[in-house]
Structures are given as structure tokens and as C-alpha cells.
Amino acid sequence: MRHTNTGHTQGAHATPKQYVQVAVILSIITALEVAVYYIPSMKAALVPILLVLSTVKFAMVVMFFMHLKSDHKLFSIFFTGPLVLTIVVILALMTLFGALFTS
């Protein structure tokens, strides 16, 4: 870590290899999302699976491209906290109205 003139610390910049690795991981997750949609036996659990995969992609993009992995942990909580709360509320509403596990 290095210090800036403002007294804040910054993590090392990502290398091109790290950008390629993240792009490959995000592509694999996207391919999994598409595959899950087209597999008939997965229809019963489609929404929860897609929510988990989308949340993982969101976390990776936020942590890597917005550089939250090297910032204060409070910033990570500001981004991921509302996401988790939103997912819980959506799942609760879908369960309440019977839309979660219907095909």
C-alpha cells in the first residue's frame, strides 16, 4: 500500500492478468446463468440460483472494478448490506405470494 498526499492509502493497481482473470470468472458465471435457464430440471429453483449467481457477479464487479477490496470495510458494507436486504425482501415477498417455487 502506498500513501497519497491526502493521507489515504491506496492498494496496488491491478495487473492486466488480474483483469483477464476477473473477466473469465464473470464470463463463466454468465454462462452458468444462461445454462441454468435452459435446463428444464432447474426450473423449480431458477430464481434462487440466479439470485445467488447475480449477487456473486455484483460483489466481484463492485470489489474489483470499484476498488472496494482495498478501501475501508465500511464502504463494502454500504454496497453489500442493501443488496442482501433487498434479496431477503424479494424472496420473502415471492414466498408470501407463492411465486418462488412455481413453474
Secondary structure, DSSP 4 states (H G I P E B T S, - for coil): -EE-TTS-EEPPPPPHHHHHHHHHHHHHHHHHHHHHHH-GGGGGGHHHHHHHHHHHHHHHHHHHHT-GGGS-HHHHHHHHHHHHHHHHHHHHHHHHTT-SS--
